[in-house]
Amino acid sequence: MRQRPLAITALGWLYIAVGVAGVVVHGRESLRSFHREDVWIILVELLAVIAGAFMLRGANWARWLAVLWIAAHVVIGYLNGLQQAVFHAIIFAGITVLLFRADARSWFRHRPATGN
């Protein structure tokens, strides 16, 4: 059995924590004053939870979902101002480097259908 890289473990749990926190915060806000976009925000936060959980399991698609998730935040940040975009772009670069290092590529390498 392969050992999961520490960076993948940290990122997986970070995505789960950020996603759960986002669902809780936006869920509370939507209970006070519901807006249609609240549903989309909560769904996006749930994508972070899904990406994190499946990265921990070694699913290659989850690594790509994690990259797309943070890339979307770069775009959203840009819509809110250059400073937010730069902040998210730095995070995007760091996450992308960690997810595509040699040890991460090995972790996410496709497994046979038998589960071995």
All heavy atoms as an XYZ file, in Angstrom:
921
protein
N       0.841     -1.184      0.000
C       0.000      0.000      0.000
C       0.886      1.247      0.000
O       1.842      1.333      0.763
C      -0.909     -0.002      1.228
C      -1.920      1.082      1.221
S      -3.234      0.656      2.370
C      -3.727      2.237      2.888
N       0.535      2.190     -0.850
C       1.311      3.429     -0.951
C       1.000      4.349      0.222
O      -0.104      4.339      0.752
C       0.951      4.166     -2.237
C       1.225      3.390     -3.478
C       0.750      4.143     -4.686
N      -0.686      4.399     -4.564
C      -1.363      5.231     -5.316
N      -0.756      5.888     -6.245
N      -2.650      5.410     -5.168
N       1.992      5.144      0.571
C       1.769      6.118      1.630
C       1.424      7.463      0.993
O       2.095      7.914      0.069
C       3.007      6.263      2.505
C       2.779      7.216      3.642
C       3.852      7.099      4.702
O       4.635      6.174      4.688
N       3.875      8.052      5.602
N       0.372      8.080      1.497
C      -0.064      9.372      0.985
C       0.953     10.438      1.376
O       1.361     10.526      2.532
C      -1.426      9.713      1.576
C      -2.012     10.995      1.041
C      -3.313     11.418      1.704
N      -4.210     10.358      2.063
C      -4.563     10.070      3.318
N      -4.073     10.741      4.330
N      -5.403      9.093      3.565
N       1.336     11.305      0.417
C       2.245     12.402      0.757
C       1.623     13.342      1.787
O       0.407     13.599      1.762
C       2.449     13.124     -0.584
C       2.110     12.116     -1.629
C       1.050     11.246     -1.016
N       2.455     13.853      2.659
C       1.987     14.755      3.718
C       1.276     15.975      3.125
O       0.242     16.413      3.652
C       3.160     15.203      4.593
C       2.822     16.163      5.730
C       1.822     15.534      6.686
C       4.082     16.581      6.461
N       1.791     16.524      2.031
C       1.166     17.698      1.413
C      -0.255     17.382      0.949
O      -1.158     18.218      1.081
C       2.008     18.188      0.233
N      -0.479     16.182      0.429
C      -1.818     15.793     -0.025
C      -2.743     15.621      1.168
O      -3.911     16.030      1.135
C      -1.762     14.506     -0.882
C      -0.859     14.715     -2.098
C      -3.160     14.057     -1.284
C      -1.229     15.898     -2.962
N      -2.232     15.031      2.240
C      -3.030     14.894      3.458
C      -3.444     16.266      3.982
O      -4.619     16.499      4.289
C      -2.238     14.132      4.538
O      -1.879     12.847      4.030
C      -3.039     13.983      5.820
N      -2.486     17.187      4.048
C      -2.772     18.535      4.551
C      -3.768     19.256      3.642
O      -4.737     19.857      4.130
C      -1.479     19.331      4.670
N      -3.545     19.192      2.338
C      -4.461     19.859      1.413
C      -5.853     19.235      1.444
O      -6.858     19.949      1.407
C      -3.917     19.819     -0.010
C      -2.836     20.834     -0.348
C      -2.309     20.587     -1.758
C      -3.358     22.247     -0.209
N      -5.914     17.915      1.498
C      -7.212     17.244      1.554
C      -8.021     17.706      2.754
O      -9.191     18.082      2.621
N      -7.383     17.691      3.915
C      -8.096     18.114      5.121
C      -8.386     19.609      5.119
O      -9.422     20.053      5.641
C      -7.331     17.697      6.378
C      -7.490     16.240      6.647
C      -6.553     15.259      6.506
C      -8.689     15.578      7.067
N      -7.094     14.037      6.809
C      -8.398     14.201      7.163
C      -9.980     16.008      7.365
C      -9.356     13.267      7.547
C     -10.934     15.079      7.748
C     -10.610     13.729      7.839
N      -7.504     20.401      4.522
C      -7.742     21.843      4.419
C      -8.965     22.117      3.552
O      -9.828     22.930      3.921
C      -6.516     22.551      3.850
C      -6.648     24.065      3.689
C      -6.820     24.737      5.053
C      -5.422     24.624      2.979
N      -9.062     21.433      2.415
C     -10.237     21.601      1.556
C     -11.513     21.186      2.286
O     -12.541     21.863      2.187
C     -10.079     20.801      0.258
C      -9.489     21.606     -0.870
C      -8.143     21.914     -0.906
C     -10.285     22.043     -1.919
C      -7.596     22.653     -1.940
C      -9.758     22.779     -2.965
C      -8.413     23.079     -2.965
O      -7.879     23.819     -3.991
N     -11.452     20.091      3.016
C     -12.627     19.645      3.773
C     -13.013     20.701      4.812
O     -14.188     21.083      4.925
C     -12.371     18.277      4.436
C     -12.267     17.184      3.365
C     -13.466     17.952      5.454
C     -11.735     15.855      3.875
N     -12.031     21.200      5.550
C     -12.307     22.192      6.598
C     -12.861     23.484      6.013
O     -13.844     24.047      6.536
C     -11.029     22.472      7.396
N     -12.249     23.968      4.936
C     -12.721     25.211      4.310
C     -14.135     25.018      3.761
O     -14.994     25.887      3.914
C     -11.742     25.667      3.203
C     -12.354     26.752      2.329
C     -10.435     26.143      3.821
N     -14.386     23.871      3.146
C     -15.713     23.598      2.600
C     -16.775     23.525      3.681
O     -17.852     24.121      3.551
N     -16.482     22.801      4.749
C     -17.449     22.682      5.853
C     -17.683     24.052      6.492
O     -18.830     24.426      6.760
C     -16.974     21.648      6.893
C     -17.793     21.729      8.170
C     -17.026     20.244      6.303
N     -16.620     24.797      6.721
C     -16.771     26.134      7.313
C     -17.614     27.030      6.407
O     -18.476     27.771      6.887
C     -15.400     26.765      7.551
N     -17.376     26.949      5.103
C     -18.162     27.748      4.164
C     -19.626     27.375      4.173
O     -20.503     28.251      4.129
N     -19.910     26.083      4.239
C     -21.309     25.632      4.287
C     -21.971     26.141      5.567
O     -23.111     26.632      5.537
C     -21.408     24.094      4.194
C     -22.800     23.609      4.550
C     -21.013     23.615      2.799
N     -21.273     26.055      6.682
C     -21.838     26.508      7.957
C     -22.098     28.013      7.929
O     -23.200     28.477      8.254
C     -20.914     26.127      9.136
C     -21.344     26.823     10.421
C     -20.884     24.621      9.322
N     -21.093     28.784      7.506
C     -21.239     30.242      7.499
C     -22.335     30.675      6.525
O     -23.219     31.452      6.890
C     -19.891     30.918      7.139
C     -20.084     32.397      6.831
C     -18.897     30.735      8.273
N     -22.267     30.177      5.298
C     -23.265     30.598      4.311
C     -24.643     30.000      4.617
O     -25.658     30.612      4.295
C     -22.799     30.244      2.898
C     -21.644     31.071      2.464
N     -20.371     30.582      2.381
C     -21.562     32.378      2.116
C     -19.565     31.540      1.994
N     -20.252     32.642      1.829
N     -24.662     28.828      5.233
C     -25.933     28.238      5.638
C     -26.623     29.082      6.684
O     -27.837     29.322      6.613
N     -25.854     29.558      7.650
C     -26.430     30.427      8.690
C     -26.948     31.726      8.085
O     -28.024     32.202      8.443
C     -25.389     30.751      9.755
C     -25.137     29.641     10.717
C     -24.168     30.097     11.783
N     -23.820     29.004     12.659
C     -22.823     29.035     13.509
N     -22.061     30.106     13.591
N     -22.579     27.999     14.278
N     -26.142     32.305      7.181
C     -26.553     33.553      6.540
C     -27.841     33.361      5.742
O     -28.718     34.217      5.758
C     -25.444     34.072      5.622
C     -24.243     34.598      6.362
C     -23.093     34.967      5.432
O     -23.246     34.870      4.187
O     -22.034     35.344      5.949
N     -27.934     32.234      5.044
C     -29.119     32.023      4.209
C     -30.357     31.733      5.059
O     -31.480     31.957      4.607
C     -28.886     30.912      3.191
O     -28.751     29.670      3.826
N     -30.164     31.240      6.281
C     -31.315     31.040      7.172
C     -31.896     32.381      7.616
O     -33.095     32.505      7.812
C     -30.912     30.212      8.394
C     -30.665     28.730      8.145
C     -30.174     28.064      9.433
C     -31.923     28.039      7.638
N     -31.020     33.377      7.770
C     -31.477     34.707      8.177
C     -32.147     35.453      7.030
O     -33.169     36.098      7.219
C     -30.292     35.531      8.697
C     -29.926     35.172     10.107
C     -28.873     36.108     10.648
N     -27.731     35.254     10.991
C     -26.485     35.486     10.696
N     -26.149     36.567     10.053
N     -25.552     34.649     11.046
N     -31.533     35.355      5.863
C     -32.053     36.084      4.696
C     -31.666     35.305      3.451
O     -30.544     35.422      2.962
C     -31.454     37.495      4.664
O     -31.818     38.137      3.477
N     -32.585     34.510      2.960
C     -32.285     33.628      1.832
C     -32.255     34.403      0.515
O     -33.122     35.211      0.226
C     -33.323     32.505      1.730
C     -33.052     31.561      0.603
C     -32.057     30.604      0.716
C     -33.755     31.657     -0.588
C     -31.780     29.739     -0.329
C     -33.493     30.792     -1.646
C     -32.495     29.839     -1.520
N     -31.196     34.121     -0.260
C     -31.059     34.639     -1.613
C     -30.773     33.457     -2.528
O     -30.128     32.489     -2.120
C     -29.917     35.657     -1.704
C     -30.141     36.851     -0.846
N     -29.620     36.950      0.424
C     -30.845     37.994     -1.059
C     -29.982     38.094      0.948
N     -30.730     38.758      0.076
N     -31.225     33.547     -3.736
C     -31.065     32.447     -4.692
C     -29.601     32.028     -4.858
O     -29.296     30.852     -4.978
C     -31.666     32.843     -6.037
C     -31.920     31.676     -6.933
C     -32.659     32.067     -8.192
N     -33.896     32.773     -7.879
C     -34.360     33.812     -8.562
N     -33.721     34.273     -9.600
N     -35.488     34.394     -8.213
N     -28.690     32.997     -4.835
C     -27.275     32.667     -5.024
C     -26.675     31.894     -3.849
O     -25.624     31.261     -3.987
C     -26.438     33.918     -5.322
C     -26.424     34.942     -4.225
C     -27.542     35.978     -4.327
O     -28.459     35.836     -5.155
O     -27.483     36.935     -3.547
N     -27.352     31.900     -2.707
C     -26.875     31.142     -1.550
C     -26.760     29.651     -1.871
O     -25.842     28.980     -1.405
C     -27.792     31.330     -0.342
C     -27.748     32.747      0.209
O     -26.759     33.460     -0.068
O     -28.700     33.130      0.907
N     -27.686     29.145     -2.653
C     -27.649     27.730     -3.023
C     -26.372     27.426     -3.797
O     -25.693     26.436     -3.536
C     -28.896     27.347     -3.856
C     -28.786     25.929     -4.388
C     -30.154     27.521     -3.025
N     -26.031     28.310     -4.746
C     -24.820     28.098     -5.548
C     -23.572     28.191     -4.690
O     -22.626     27.415     -4.856
C     -24.762     29.093     -6.704
C     -25.830     28.823     -7.705
C     -26.949     29.567     -7.933
C     -25.914     27.699     -8.583
N     -27.719     28.982     -8.907
C     -27.107     27.830     -9.315
C     -25.103     26.592     -8.810
C     -27.498     26.902    -10.276
C     -25.487     25.669     -9.768
C     -26.674     25.830    -10.485
N     -23.551     29.129     -3.773
C     -22.385     29.285     -2.893
C     -22.201     28.025     -2.051
O     -21.087     27.507     -1.927
C     -22.538     30.537     -1.996
C     -22.493     31.804     -2.858
C     -21.474     30.569     -0.913
C     -22.887     33.074     -2.125
N     -23.270     27.507     -1.496
C     -23.182     26.295     -0.672
C     -22.757     25.103     -1.521
O     -21.932     24.285     -1.089
C     -24.516     26.046      0.073
C     -24.699     27.130      1.137
C     -24.552     24.651      0.686
C     -26.055     27.145      1.798
N     -23.260     25.003     -2.735
C     -22.832     23.906     -3.622
C     -21.347     24.000     -3.947
O     -20.648     22.977     -3.979
C     -23.659     23.905     -4.908
C     -25.101     23.440     -4.756
C     -25.860     23.620     -6.072
C     -25.162     22.000     -4.294
N     -20.845     25.200     -4.160
C     -19.415     25.379     -4.430
C     -18.595     24.972     -3.210
O     -17.546     24.331     -3.336
C     -19.121     26.835     -4.862
C     -17.629     27.130     -4.850
C     -19.702     27.097     -6.241
N     -19.074     25.307     -2.028
C     -18.364     24.908     -0.801
C     -18.375     23.388     -0.642
O     -17.397     22.793     -0.200
C     -18.984     25.588      0.424
C     -18.942     27.100      0.398
C     -17.551     27.710      0.361
O     -16.553     26.994      0.529
O     -17.474     28.930      0.148
N     -19.482     22.761     -1.007
C     -19.549     21.292     -0.952
C     -18.570     20.652     -1.930
O     -18.035     19.569     -1.664
C     -20.974     20.811     -1.216
C     -21.967     21.046     -0.082
C     -23.381     20.675     -0.527
C     -21.566     20.258      1.157
N     -18.305     21.318     -3.051
C     -17.299     20.810     -3.997
C     -15.920     20.748     -3.354
O     -15.135     19.836     -3.632
C     -17.257     21.675     -5.258
C     -18.426     21.527     -6.217
C     -18.274     22.516     -7.377
C     -18.533     20.099     -6.736
N     -15.623     21.695     -2.473
C     -14.348     21.670     -1.761
C     -14.273     20.441     -0.849
O     -13.231     19.776     -0.777
C     -14.156     22.941     -0.945
N     -15.365     20.141     -0.175
C     -15.412     18.959      0.702
C     -15.199     17.691     -0.124
O     -14.411     16.806      0.248
C     -16.743     18.890      1.482
C     -16.848     17.599      2.272
C     -16.895     20.103      2.388
N     -15.873     17.608     -1.255
C     -15.752     16.440     -2.131
C     -14.334     16.310     -2.652
O     -13.741     15.218     -2.627
C     -16.779     16.530     -3.285
C     -18.190     16.363     -2.730
C     -16.482     15.505     -4.376
C     -19.285     16.765     -3.706
N     -13.757     17.422     -3.114
C     -12.382     17.394     -3.620
C     -11.424     16.921     -2.530
O     -10.574     16.058     -2.774
C     -11.979     18.775     -4.132
N     -11.555     17.465     -1.346
C     -10.659     17.087     -0.249
C     -10.789     15.628      0.122
O      -9.786     14.917      0.268
N     -12.005     15.146      0.257
C     -12.220     13.750      0.656
C     -11.661     12.779     -0.382
O     -11.005     11.790     -0.037
C     -13.716     13.499      0.871
N     -11.892     13.066     -1.644
C     -11.430     12.146     -2.678
C      -9.951     12.308     -2.991
O      -9.313     11.352     -3.466
C     -12.313     12.250     -3.919
C     -13.605     11.509     -3.744
C     -14.722     12.152     -3.238
C     -13.704     10.156     -4.035
C     -15.913     11.471     -3.044
C     -14.880      9.458     -3.843
C     -15.990     10.115     -3.344
N      -9.360     13.473     -2.700
C      -7.896     13.585     -2.800
C      -7.236     12.663     -1.778
O      -6.231     12.023     -2.069
C      -7.434     15.022     -2.568
C      -7.584     15.909     -3.768
S      -6.690     17.479     -3.638
C      -7.376     18.225     -2.171
N      -7.821     12.598     -0.593
C      -7.284     11.709      0.435
C      -7.327     10.253     -0.011
O      -6.488      9.445      0.395
C      -8.050     11.882      1.746
C      -7.902     13.240      2.438
C      -8.827     13.327      3.643
C      -6.460     13.503      2.830
N      -8.296      9.917     -0.859
C      -8.434      8.544     -1.362
C      -7.615      8.288     -2.612
O      -7.560      7.166     -3.091
C      -9.902      8.256     -1.636
C     -10.743      8.325     -0.366
C     -12.118      7.837     -0.581
N     -12.031      6.424     -0.948
C     -13.061      5.705     -1.348
N     -14.244      6.256     -1.441
N     -12.920      4.445     -1.661
N      -7.018      9.347     -3.184
C      -6.159      9.174     -4.343
C      -6.850      9.312     -5.683
O      -6.298      8.916     -6.711
N      -8.038      9.896     -5.715
C      -8.764     10.063     -6.969
C      -8.170     11.229     -7.771
O      -8.167     12.369     -7.311
C     -10.242     10.325     -6.693
N      -7.666     10.917     -8.950
C      -7.018     11.934     -9.776
C      -7.974     13.067    -10.146
O      -7.591     14.233    -10.152
C      -6.429     11.295    -11.035
C      -5.573     12.261    -11.815
O      -4.709     12.928    -11.259
N      -5.825     12.344    -13.096
N      -9.236     12.749    -10.419
C     -10.192     13.792    -10.790
C     -10.372     14.802     -9.657
O     -10.661     15.976     -9.900
C     -11.542     13.196    -11.206
C     -12.221     12.395    -10.135
C     -12.160     11.052     -9.961
C     -13.046     12.893     -9.068
N     -12.898     10.680     -8.859
C     -13.454     11.798     -8.302
C     -13.483     14.171     -8.704
C     -14.273     11.929     -7.181
C     -14.296     14.297     -7.582
C     -14.686     13.182     -6.844
N     -10.199     14.357     -8.409
C     -10.363     15.248     -7.261
C      -9.245     16.286     -7.217
O      -9.466     17.426     -6.804
C     -10.397     14.446     -5.966
N      -8.066     15.905     -7.664
C      -6.948     16.852     -7.727
C      -7.303     17.962     -8.714
O      -7.084     19.134     -8.442
C      -5.688     16.095     -8.140
C      -4.603     16.947     -8.682
C      -3.318     16.214     -8.890
N      -3.323     15.249     -9.961
C      -2.207     14.771    -10.509
N      -1.030     15.174    -10.056
N      -2.253     13.892    -11.461
N      -7.875     17.586     -9.858
C      -8.266     18.582    -10.852
C      -9.422     19.440    -10.356
O      -9.468     20.648    -10.617
C      -8.614     17.901    -12.173
C      -7.377     17.382    -12.836
C      -6.895     16.109    -12.795
C      -6.443     18.141    -13.599
N      -5.723     16.025    -13.504
C      -5.421     17.268    -14.011
C      -6.374     19.475    -13.985
C      -4.341     17.674    -14.780
C      -5.296     19.888    -14.752
C      -4.301     18.996    -15.144
N     -10.354     18.840     -9.634
C     -11.454     19.608     -9.052
C     -10.915     20.640     -8.060
O     -11.368     21.782     -8.039
C     -12.459     18.676     -8.365
C     -13.639     19.340     -7.648
C     -14.459     20.193     -8.610
C     -14.505     18.275     -6.974
N      -9.928     20.239     -7.270
C      -9.327     21.164     -6.302
C      -8.671     22.346     -7.010
O      -8.794     23.495     -6.568
C      -8.312     20.421     -5.437
N      -7.983     22.084     -8.110
C      -7.342     23.155     -8.875
C      -8.405     24.078     -9.481
O      -8.281     25.309     -9.419
C      -6.412     22.571     -9.963
C      -5.960     23.640    -10.938
C      -5.211     21.896     -9.329
N      -9.448     23.496    -10.051
C     -10.521     24.313    -10.632
C     -11.228     25.140     -9.561
O     -11.600     26.295     -9.798
C     -11.528     23.422    -11.358
C     -11.049     22.826    -12.674
C     -12.068     21.813    -13.191
C     -10.795     23.914    -13.698
N     -11.397     24.559     -8.387
C     -12.077     25.253     -7.293
C     -11.314     26.518     -6.898
O     -11.895     27.600     -6.782
C     -12.235     24.314     -6.107
C     -13.069     24.832     -4.989
C     -14.423     24.760     -4.870
C     -12.604     25.512     -3.811
N     -14.825     25.361     -3.693
C     -13.730     25.823     -3.030
C     -11.352     25.879     -3.343
C     -13.642     26.481     -1.808
C     -11.251     26.538     -2.132
C     -12.391     26.834     -1.372
N     -10.002     26.383     -6.715
C      -9.226     27.563     -6.321
C      -9.069     28.521     -7.492
O      -9.038     29.740     -7.308
C      -7.875     27.185     -5.661
C      -7.224     28.412     -5.010
C      -6.934     26.524     -6.633
C      -8.011     29.032     -3.887
N      -9.020     28.007     -8.730
C      -8.957     28.891     -9.898
C     -10.221     29.742     -9.994
O     -10.150     30.936    -10.336
C      -8.767     28.065    -11.171
N     -11.353     29.152     -9.705
C     -12.608     29.913     -9.703
C     -12.543     31.040     -8.678
O     -13.065     32.140     -8.913
C     -13.790     28.988     -9.414
N     -11.882     30.789     -7.563
C     -11.766     31.825     -6.545
C     -10.839     32.958     -6.984
O     -10.991     34.093     -6.537
C     -11.316     31.216     -5.211
C     -12.441     30.548     -4.503
N     -12.927     29.321     -4.877
C     -13.209     30.957     -3.464
C     -13.932     28.994     -4.087
N     -14.129     29.974     -3.231
N      -9.877     32.658     -7.849
C      -9.040     33.717     -8.418
C      -9.931     34.646     -9.252
O      -9.854     35.871     -9.128
C      -7.884     33.142     -9.272
C      -7.134     34.254     -9.991
C      -6.933     32.321     -8.415
N     -10.786     34.056    -10.079
C     -11.689     34.847    -10.928
C     -12.668     35.639    -10.069
O     -12.866     36.844    -10.279
C     -12.442     33.938    -11.921
C     -13.498     34.719    -12.684
C     -11.460     33.269    -12.877
N     -13.270     34.977     -9.094
C     -14.209     35.667     -8.199
C     -13.495     36.792     -7.451
O     -14.033     37.886     -7.288
C     -14.858     34.670     -7.210
C     -15.761     33.702     -7.970
C     -15.638     35.400     -6.120
C     -16.187     32.487     -7.159
N     -12.262     36.505     -7.017
C     -11.474     37.533     -6.339
C     -11.227     38.735     -7.219
O     -11.296     39.886     -6.775
N     -10.957     38.480     -8.510
C     -10.729     39.577     -9.454
C     -11.979     40.450     -9.580
O     -11.875     41.665     -9.687
C     -10.324     39.031    -10.820
C     -10.062     40.114    -11.835
C      -8.906     40.884    -11.765
C     -10.985     40.381    -12.836
C      -8.672     41.888    -12.668
C     -10.762     41.383    -13.748
C      -9.597     42.143    -13.666
O      -9.373     43.138    -14.568
N     -13.138     39.827     -9.558
C     -14.386     40.587     -9.640
C     -14.576     41.477     -8.416
O     -15.278     42.488     -8.478
C     -15.582     39.646     -9.802
C     -15.595     38.804    -11.079
C     -16.756     37.813    -11.039
C     -15.669     39.680    -12.314
N     -13.946     41.095     -7.307
C     -14.052     41.873     -6.066
C     -12.878     42.807     -5.839
O     -12.841     43.515     -4.850
C     -14.205     40.932     -4.868
C     -15.537     40.234     -4.866
O     -16.549     40.849     -5.166
N     -15.549     38.964     -4.555
N     -11.899     42.783     -6.739
C     -10.752     43.681     -6.611
C      -9.438     42.954     -6.857
O      -9.316     41.748     -6.634
N      -8.479     43.688     -7.321
C      -7.185     43.126     -7.680
C      -6.474     42.486     -6.494
O      -5.842     41.434     -6.625
C      -6.306     44.206     -8.309
C      -4.966     43.750     -8.858
C      -5.166     42.686     -9.932
C      -4.188     44.930     -9.394
N      -6.587     43.079     -5.333
C      -5.915     42.540     -4.149
C      -6.395     41.119     -3.831
O      -5.589     40.238     -3.544
C      -6.140     43.456     -2.946
C      -5.360     43.039     -1.721
C      -5.532     44.026     -0.574
O      -6.292     44.985     -0.665
N      -4.828     43.788      0.510
N      -7.699     40.873     -3.906
C      -8.226     39.531     -3.659
C      -7.764     38.566     -4.732
O      -7.462     37.409     -4.449
C      -9.759     39.557     -3.604
C     -10.305     40.008     -2.286
C     -11.799     39.738     -2.194
O     -12.320     38.809     -2.788
N     -12.483     40.564     -1.422
N      -7.719     39.025     -5.973
C      -7.279     38.163     -7.076
C      -5.826     37.747     -6.877
O      -5.477     36.576     -7.061
C      -7.457     38.879     -8.411
N      -4.976     38.687     -6.497
C      -3.559     38.377     -6.274
C      -3.412     37.404     -5.116
O      -2.658     36.425     -5.202
C      -2.751     39.673     -6.027
C      -1.343     39.365     -5.539
C      -2.713     40.520     -7.293
N      -4.138     37.629     -4.044
C      -4.106     36.732     -2.881
C      -4.482     35.307     -3.288
O      -3.775     34.347     -2.976
C      -5.056     37.262     -1.798
C      -5.180     36.365     -0.612
C      -4.169     36.307      0.332
C      -6.310     35.575     -0.429
C      -4.278     35.465      1.441
C      -6.431     34.737      0.668
C      -5.404     34.683      1.603
N      -5.592     35.168     -4.009
C      -6.034     33.842     -4.434
C      -5.093     33.242     -5.486
O      -4.920     32.023     -5.534
C      -7.475     33.893     -4.952
C      -8.483     33.999     -3.854
N      -9.012     35.200     -3.461
C      -9.036     33.060     -3.062
C      -9.850     34.995     -2.458
N      -9.889     33.699     -2.201
N      -4.491     34.068     -6.320
C      -3.545     33.574     -7.322
C      -2.308     32.974     -6.655
O      -1.781     31.947     -7.113
C      -3.155     34.686     -8.282
N      -1.859     33.575     -5.583
C      -0.712     33.038     -4.841
C      -1.077     31.683     -4.233
O      -0.308     30.720     -4.306
C      -0.234     34.043     -3.770
C       0.381     35.265     -4.454
C       0.747     33.393     -2.797
C       0.615     36.446     -3.534
N      -2.261     31.596     -3.645
C      -2.734     30.328     -3.092
C      -2.879     29.291     -4.203
O      -2.476     28.133     -4.053
C      -4.062     30.520     -2.329
C      -3.825     31.395     -1.100
C      -4.669     29.187     -1.934
C      -5.090     31.832     -0.397
N      -3.439     29.701     -5.344
C      -3.588     28.821     -6.502
C      -2.232     28.246     -6.917
O      -2.109     27.039     -7.146
C      -4.230     29.600     -7.663
C      -4.204     28.871     -8.967
C      -5.173     27.925     -9.265
C      -3.221     29.130     -9.905
C      -5.156     27.240    -10.471
C      -3.195     28.469    -11.113
C      -4.165     27.518    -11.395
N      -1.229     29.098     -7.016
C       0.107     28.645     -7.438
C       0.672     27.626     -6.454
O       1.193     26.572     -6.861
C       1.046     29.836     -7.574
N       0.552     27.906     -5.170
C       1.071     26.979     -4.162
C       0.366     25.636     -4.186
O       1.014     24.580     -4.141
N      -0.949     25.669     -4.269
C      -1.719     24.425     -4.302
C      -1.394     23.624     -5.550
O      -1.202     22.407     -5.501
C      -3.234     24.728     -4.197
C      -3.568     25.154     -2.765
C      -4.076     23.527     -4.622
C      -4.987     25.646     -2.580
N      -1.305     24.302     -6.693
C      -1.013     23.614     -7.947
C       0.356     22.950     -7.901
O       0.504     21.794     -8.322
C      -1.115     24.600     -9.131
O      -2.435     25.162     -9.140
C      -0.861     23.900    -10.451
N       1.336     23.638     -7.364
C       2.678     23.046     -7.234
C       2.610     21.791     -6.366
O       3.151     20.740     -6.729
C       3.683     24.068     -6.655
C       4.961     23.392     -6.192
C       3.986     25.147     -7.681
N       1.946     21.872     -5.241
C       1.855     20.720     -4.339
C       1.110     19.544     -4.965
O       1.483     18.383     -4.769
C       1.179     21.123     -3.028
C       1.983     22.054     -2.126
C       1.132     22.485     -0.928
C       3.276     21.404     -1.668
N       0.064     19.841     -5.736
C      -0.744     18.767     -6.321
C      -0.092     18.097     -7.531
O      -0.527     17.016     -7.930
C      -2.125     19.295     -6.712
C      -3.061     19.607     -5.549
C      -4.358     20.219     -6.063
C      -3.352     18.355     -4.736
N       0.932     18.725     -8.094
C       1.546     18.156     -9.290
C       3.030     17.830     -9.107
O       3.732     17.595    -10.084
C       1.306     19.078    -10.491
C      -0.130     19.061    -10.920
C      -1.025     19.994    -10.429
C      -0.593     18.084    -11.777
C      -2.364     19.962    -10.795
C      -1.930     18.040    -12.151
C      -2.810     18.978    -11.654
N       3.501     17.788     -7.867
C       4.868     17.315     -7.603
C       4.940     15.826     -7.897
O       3.914     15.156     -8.028
C       5.242     17.546     -6.133
C       5.371     18.980     -5.768
C       5.845     19.208     -4.364
N       5.551     18.120     -3.434
C       5.871     18.129     -2.154
N       6.485     19.161     -1.639
N       5.569     17.126     -1.385
N       6.159     15.303     -7.979
C       6.360     13.889     -8.325
C       5.664     12.953     -7.339
O       5.018     11.981     -7.749
C       7.849     13.579     -8.402
N       5.770     13.238     -6.038
C       5.132     12.353     -5.061
C       3.607     12.398     -5.178
O       2.931     11.387     -5.018
C       5.590     12.664     -3.629
C       5.287     14.084     -3.173
O       5.020     14.957     -4.028
O       5.337     14.338     -1.956
N       3.062     13.568     -5.501
C       1.613     13.687     -5.687
C       1.176     12.958     -6.952
O       0.155     12.265     -6.949
C       1.199     15.155     -5.747
N       1.952     13.106     -8.028
C       1.608     12.391     -9.272
C       1.566     10.893     -9.020
O       0.685     10.191     -9.521
C       2.604     12.728    -10.376
C       2.384     14.089    -10.985
C       3.163     14.270    -12.278
N       4.562     13.887    -12.197
C       5.559     14.694    -11.869
N       5.298     15.961    -11.573
N       6.806     14.264    -11.842
N       2.505     10.412     -8.240
C       2.529      8.989     -7.914
C       1.280      8.595     -7.120
O       0.684      7.549     -7.368
C       3.787      8.663     -7.110
O       3.779      7.327     -6.700
N       0.881      9.424     -6.169
C      -0.299      9.137     -5.343
C      -1.569      9.092     -6.188
O      -2.442      8.256     -5.984
C      -0.437     10.183     -4.238
C      -1.701     10.062     -3.455
C      -2.762     10.906     -3.487
C      -2.051      9.016     -2.547
N      -3.754     10.458     -2.647
C      -3.339      9.289     -2.053
C      -1.403      7.873     -2.104
C      -3.986      8.477     -1.135
C      -2.041      7.061     -1.188
C      -3.317      7.357     -0.718
N      -1.666     10.001     -7.157
C      -2.874     10.099     -7.964
C      -2.842      9.225     -9.216
O      -3.788      9.245     -9.994
C      -3.133     11.552     -8.370
C      -3.547     12.419     -7.215
C      -2.712     13.421     -6.748
C      -4.763     12.235     -6.583
C      -3.092     14.227     -5.686
C      -5.150     13.026     -5.519
C      -4.309     14.027     -5.068
N      -1.765      8.470     -9.396
C      -1.683      7.603    -10.565
C      -2.879      6.666    -10.591
O      -3.300      6.135     -9.568
C      -0.386      6.788    -10.522
C      -0.105      6.095    -11.837
C       1.286      5.529    -11.875
N       2.272      6.616    -11.909
C       3.320      6.691    -11.105
N       3.540      5.764    -10.202
N       4.158      7.693    -11.199
N      -3.420      6.459    -11.778
C      -4.627      5.634    -11.949
C      -4.412      4.242    -11.395
O      -3.399      3.606    -11.658
C      -5.003      5.561    -13.423
C      -6.210      4.720    -13.667
N      -7.466      5.076    -13.217
C      -6.366      3.546    -14.300
C      -8.323      4.152    -13.584
N      -7.688      3.221    -14.242
N      -5.383      3.764    -10.646
C      -5.338      2.406    -10.090
C      -6.167      1.480    -10.959
O      -7.172      1.900    -11.540
C      -5.917      2.409     -8.679
C      -5.121      3.246     -7.732
C      -5.719      3.132     -6.351
N      -5.190      4.218     -5.534
C      -5.723      4.608     -4.433
N      -6.792      4.041     -3.977
N      -5.176      5.588     -3.752
N      -5.810      0.207    -11.037
C      -6.620     -0.741    -11.796
C      -8.033     -0.854    -11.223
O      -8.266     -0.577    -10.050
C      -5.874     -2.071    -11.634
C      -4.516     -1.718    -11.126
C      -4.633     -0.384    -10.445
N      -8.968     -1.277    -12.052
C     -10.370     -1.390    -11.653
C     -10.567     -2.378    -10.514
O     -11.558     -2.339     -9.805
C     -11.225     -1.776    -12.852
N      -9.619     -3.292    -10.311
C      -9.746     -4.290     -9.258
C      -9.574     -3.676     -7.878
O      -9.883     -4.294     -6.874
C      -8.700     -5.403     -9.434
O      -7.401     -4.822     -9.365
C      -8.900     -6.137    -10.743
N      -9.051     -2.440     -7.824
C      -8.859     -1.783     -6.534
C      -7.500     -2.039     -5.936
O      -7.217     -1.603     -4.839
N      -6.650     -2.743     -6.626
C      -5.282     -3.012     -6.135
C      -4.391     -1.820     -6.278
O      -4.504     -1.010     -7.080
C      -4.674     -4.195     -6.876
C      -5.418     -5.477     -6.559
O      -5.983     -5.609     -5.487
N      -5.410     -6.387     -7.500
